[in-house]
Amino acid sequence: MFILYNDILKFSVSLFLLFLIIISPFLDFFSISSIGWTTIFIILFAITLWVTRIIPTAVTSMLVIILFSLFNVLSFEEASTSLGNEIIWLIISMLIMSFAVQETNLDKRLAFFIVSFSKGRIIYIYLTFIILSFILTFIIPTAMGRLTVLLPIALGFINTFKHQIDLNFSKAIILIITFAPYLSTTSVLTGAGGSIYSISLFRSMAEYEWSYLYWIVVMMPLSVIMLFVLWIFIVFLFPSQEDYLYDIDNYLRNEKKALGHISASEKKLIILYSLLILLWFTKSLHGMSISMSALLITPFVFFPKVNIIEWETAKNNIDWGVPLLFASGFSIALALNKSGLTDVMRSFLAEYSKIFSGFLFPVMLVLLLIFLRFFFTNYTAMVASLMPVMFSFAVSSSFNPVWIGLLFLVSSSTSFLLPSQSAGNMLTFSTRYYSSKDLLLLGSLVTLALILVTYITAFFYWPLVGIPISK
């Protein structure tokens, strides 16, 4: 009955916002034009649909583009031109490459190789899973994608060694694969859809161009520290009664044997990924953008003689709704500017500059975003819908918009308190190896640690490496 009422409430809110969109052309108050009110209501309508998932995310994204056109906020050409943005092609390339990694079982081979370094000691097994999650960030551009790689491997460990392990081991290993993929999200530029999408916003709204290498310099230390903190929390909160998993070498040997010798497709894919990362690191030498480098390498996975994966297989297994989500986010950013809402925000900030000055603004921003994350089960959807709004504020403030943008990305990646906060949480929670109390306990500590580490990084490390706090 509660579920029924909840669905009715979600549907009613959506209908009310749709009604506001329809009447918005007749509104004109609070220094906001009718076009401005239309833009506000369309954004709220989109956020409601993305949060509630009444309809698929991709369908909502298409609605955003058509509503901006239908109510004359943007022409249809302006609203739909975002589909040609180079970032769309970057995410398509990364989705194809990450699918190739999973299709060839290169991810599993890498996993068993990394875990073998633990030598069976349980606290090191925990650490190897964390390291593996971090390494997968370079080749799989979604936290959920990394989690789905790690989950069957973790369950395999639990089932194989069920006579040696206790409840805490099972709990710890599943919680690690729940947290680590999300804590790694911002460590590399292509680590998540939200980070990839943000590149274009940094360029268009903050006039700042990121390089792959410089992003690593700025963002990776924060992620590495948080992954280490996660390991410490896991070891002390869920201590295992045993120190070692015996006969782990035989288990890993059998798993590797089942995979067989490294295939020609895996070798080719390693070469392609190596070339791609090399192109990203050497952008200053050849001048190709991150997106162009990805688009140069990706088609080779389908070439004759290379033939790592088949196009038909990739076409049927890749989520093509993700590029649509990004396209709608770009349309939101354009609509904010064209409707005049950016100017309204600028005036608002000028009037209340004292409130938003000093240490208070970033503190309140981080806390607000952590709160808003409760309502978004998808990191990319939150970034796509709210980051353009945040940049509009930041550009008009005394703070460096790039610095604020990084704070936004880190704060929006927090989803560690409730099972419903992310698809990854819901998936691992369904295994019943940990309780909601376990998630809340570990998640609260990780969130508090992340806030502290983020503040220290933002106020001391980022200015040191060239990202000043103020303009």
N, C-alpha and C positions, 0 to 999 in steps of 0.2 A: 504493500500500500504506500509506504514511504517513497519507494522508487517511482511509483505512478505520480504522486504529488510533485516529486522533484522534477520529473519530466514535464509536467504541466506548467510548473513555475518557469523552467528554462524556456519553454515554448512561448509563454505569455510575455516574458521579458523581451524576447526576440521580436515578437509581434509589436510590442509597444515601441521599441526602438525603430522598427520599420515604419510605424505610423509617424514618429517624430521626423524621420527622413522625408516622408511625403509632405509634411506641413512645413518643413524647414525653409523652403523658398519664401515663405511669408513672414519669417522671423527676422528681426533686426534690432538687437538691443545689447547692452553691455559692451559697446564699441566693437561688436562682432557682426559682420555682414551676414546676409542670408546664406551666401556661399560658405562662409565660415561655419555657420551652424550645421549646414548640410554635411560638411567635412567631418565635424565633430561626431555627429550622429552615425555617419557611415563607419567611422573608426570604432565607435563604441559597439555598433552592431556586429562588426567583424570580430572584435575581441570577444564578445559574448558567444558568438558561434564557434570560435576557435577554442574557447575555454570549455563550453558545454558539449561540443562535438555532436550537436543535434544533426548536422549533416557533415560529410567528409571534409577535412581541412582543405583539400584541393578545390572542392566545389565552393566553399566560402571564399577562397582566393579569387576564383573567377567572378563571384558576385561583387567583390570589392571593385574590381576593374570595371565591370559593367555599370555599377551604381554611380561611380565617379563620372562616367560618361553620360549616363541617363539623366543625371541631375545637373549637368553642365559645370561640374567642378573642373573637369578636364575634358578635352576632346578625346574621342575614342583612340585616335592615333597616339596622343600623349599617354593615355592610361595603359595602352597595350605595348607601347614601345619598350617598356621595361623588360619584356621577354627577350629583347635583343641585347640586353646588358651583358657584358663579358663575364660577370660573376655567375650568371645563369649557366654559361658554358663551362665554367670551372666546376660548379657543383655537379653538372651532368658527367663531366669527365671523371670526377672523383667517385661518383656512384658506380660508374662502369668499372673503374680500376679496383674498387673495394669488392665488387661482386666477383671479379676475376680472382682475387685473392682467396675468397671463400670457396669458389667453384673448383679451384685447383687443389684445395686443402693445404695451401701454403701457410695459412693461419694456424692450423693444427700442428703442422710440422714445427713451426716456430715455437708454439706453446710447449710442446714436449721437450724441445731443445733447452728452452729457458728453465723449465722446472727441474731438469736433470741437475742443475747446479746446486739445488738445495741439499743433495745427498741424503734426502729422507728426513732431515731435521725439520720439525713442524714449523717453528717460527720462521725458518728460511723458506719453507713452502709458501707461507703467507707472503713473504717478501717477493718471491719469484712471480706470484700471481699479480702483485702490484706492479712489478717491473714489466711484466708481459702486457698488462693493460696500457701502461705508458708507451711502450714500443708500438703497440697496435694503433695508437693515436696518429702515427705518421702515415698509416696506410688505409685506415678505415675512418671516414669522415663523420661518423655519428657515434655518440656514446651508446645508443641502443644497439648499433651494429657490433660494437666491441663486446657488449654484454652478451649478445647472443652467441658470439664465438666462445666466450669464456664459460658460459653456463654448462654446456654439455661436458666440457672437460672437468669442471669442478664436480659435477654430479657423478662422473666416472670415477673420480678419486674417492668420493664418499661411498659409493656402492662397492668398489673393489676392496677398500680397507675398512669396511663397516665393523669387522670383528676386532680391529685394533684401536679405532678412534672412539672418542666420547662425543657427547652432544655439542660441547663447546667448539670442537674442531669443525663440525658441519656448519654450525652457526657462523663461525668466524669466516670460513672460506666463502660462504654464500654472501655474507655482508661485504666482504672485500670486493667481490665482483659486482655488487650493487653500487658501491661508492666510488671505487677507483676509476671506472670509465668516465664518470662525470667530473671528478676532480682533475682529470687529465685534459678536459675539454678545451681550455684556453691555452694550453702549453705550446701548441703549434697553430699556425694560421689556418691550416686545413683540418683542424681537429674536430670541428663541429660545423653544422650548417649555419648556426648563428654567427660564428667567427668569420666564415667565408662571406656571408651576407654583409657583415659590418665593413668589409674592405671598401665596398662601393660607397657606403655612407660616410666613412672617414674621408674619402676622396671628394665626394660631391658636397657634403655639408660642412666639413671641417678643413677642406682643401689640404688633406694630408695623404701621402702615398706611403704605404707600408711595403717593406721588402720581407721576404720569407725569413731571412737570417736575422734581421733586426727584431722581428716579432719574437723569435726564439729568445734572443738576448733579454728582451723586456719582460716577457710573460712566463718563460719556462721556470725560472727560479721559484716563483710562487707555487706552481703546481708541484714541483719536486718536493718542496718543504711540506706541503699539505699531504702528499702521498706518504712521506716519512712519518708525519704526525698520525695519519690513519693507521699505519703499521704499529706504532707504539700503543695507540688506543686499543687496537685489536688484541695485541699480546697481553695487555694488562686487564682488559675488561672480560676477555673470554679465554682464560688460561686453560690449555689442554693438560690432561693428566699424564699424557705420554709425551716424551721428547722426540721420538723418531717414528716414522712409518717404515717398518721393515719390509724388505723385498720390493722396494719401490723401483729398483733398477730393472727387475724382471718385468714389472708392469709397464714401464716406459719402453722397454725393449719390444714388448709385444705390441704396444700401440704403434710404435714406429714401423714394426714389421707389417702391421695391418695396412699402413699407408703405402708400403712398398718403397722402392728406391725413388729418390727425387726425380720427378718426371721432366721431360723436355719442356713442357708447358710452364712448370714452376721455374726452371732456369731462365726461360725467356722473360717471364714476368719479373723476376728479380733484376734482370738486366734493364728492362723498361723502367721499373721503379727507381733504380739507381740513376739512370739517365735523367728521369724527371726531377728527382731531388737535386741532382747536380745542376740542372738548368735553373732551378729555383734559387740555389745558393749563388750562382754566378750571373744573376740578372744584370748586375752592373757592367758586365763584360759584353753580353750579346744584346741587351736592351729589350728582350721579349718580356712581356708581363707574365705574372704567375698564371693567369688564365690561358694565355696564348701558348705557354710552354706545355700546360696540361693537355690542351687541344692538339698540340703537335704530336705528343706521345701516344695518347689514348687510342686513336684509330688503329695502331699497329696490333692491338690485341685481336683484331678481326682479320688482319691481312692473311692472304694465302701464304703458306709455308710457316707463318708464325701461328695463326689460328689457335690462340689460347682459349678463347670462348667463342661460341656461335652467337650471331646477332639475335636470332630468334629466341634463344635461351635468355640472353640479357634483357631483351625487350619485355619478356613476360615476367621477369623477376625483380626489376628495378622499380622503385616507387617514383613514378614520373610526376606525382603531385608536389614533390619538394620544390622543383623549379617554379611551379605556379605560386607557391607560398612566397618565395622570394620576390617574384614579379609583383605580387600585390603589395608587399612591403615597400618596394621602390615607388609604387603608385601613391602610397600613403605619404611618403616623403615629399613627392612632387606636389601632391594636393595641399599639404601643409603650407608650402611656399606660395603656391598660386592663389590659394584662398585668402591669403593675408594673415593667417593664424600665427605665422612666424613673427610678423611685426607686432601682433597683439602680445605674444609671449615676451618679446623684447621690451615692450613698454611696461609690462607687468614686472619684469625683473628690474628695470630701471627704477620703478617706484618703490619696490621692496628689496632693494639691493642690500640693505643692512641686515635683513633677516637671512638672506642667502649668502652672506659673506663669511670669511674665516673658516673655522673648523666645522661649523654647524652644518653647512650644506652637504659636504660629502658624507658626514655621519648619518644625517637624515636620509640621504639618497640610498645608501647601502641598506639601511633598515627597512625603508619603504619597498625596495626591490625584493628583499628577502620575503617580506610580507606578501607582495603581489605574486611571487612564485607559487604560493599556495593555490592560486587560481588557474595556473597554467601547467598542464601536464606535458607540454612540449616546449623545450628551450628555444627552438628556432621560431616558433609562433610568437613567443614573448618578445624576442629580439626584433622580429619583423614588424610587429605592431607597435611596440613602445619605443624602440631606439630612435626612430625618426623624431618622435615627440621630444625625447630627452636631448637630442642634438639641437633641436630648435631652442630649447632652454639654454643649453650650454654655450652655444655660439653667441648668445646675447649676454652672457654672464662675464664676470671677471676671471673665471676659471678657464684653463686651457681645455678646449673641447675634446682634444685627444685624450687627455688625462681623465676627463669625466667619462668618455666613451669606454675606456678600459675598465674603470670602476663599474660601469653598467654591465659589461660583459661578464665580469667575475661574479658580481652579486646575483645576476640573473641565472647563473649556473647552479645555484643552491637548490637542491630538491631532496633533502636528507631527513626530513622529520616524519612524514606520513607516507603510508603505502600508496596513496592516491596522487602523490605529487609528480610522479613520472611513470611512463610506461615500464621503465626498467624496474622501478620499485615494485610495481604491481606484478610483474613477471616473477621476480625472485621471491616475493612474499607468498605467491601461490605455491611455492615448493614446500612451505610450512616448516622450514628449518630454523626460522627465527620468528619472533613475535613482534607485534607493533610496539610493545614496550622496549624490546631490544633495539629496534630501529630508532625510536625516539631518544633513547639514552645515548647511543653512539652518534646519531644525527645531531643532537643538541651540542655535544662536545665538539664535533667536527665543524658545525656551523659557527660556534663561538670562536674556535681556533682560526677558521677561515676569515672571520671579521677582523680579528687581531692581526693576522699575518697580512691581510689585504691592506689595512691601514698602515702598517709598518712599511710594506713594499711601496705603497702609493706615495707616502710622504717622505720616504728616505731613499729607496732604491730607484724608483722611476726618474726622479729629478737627476739622480747621479748618472743615469745612462741616457739622458737627453729628452725626457718627457717632463717638462716643468709643470708645476701646479697651476700657475697663473699664466696668462697670455704674455 
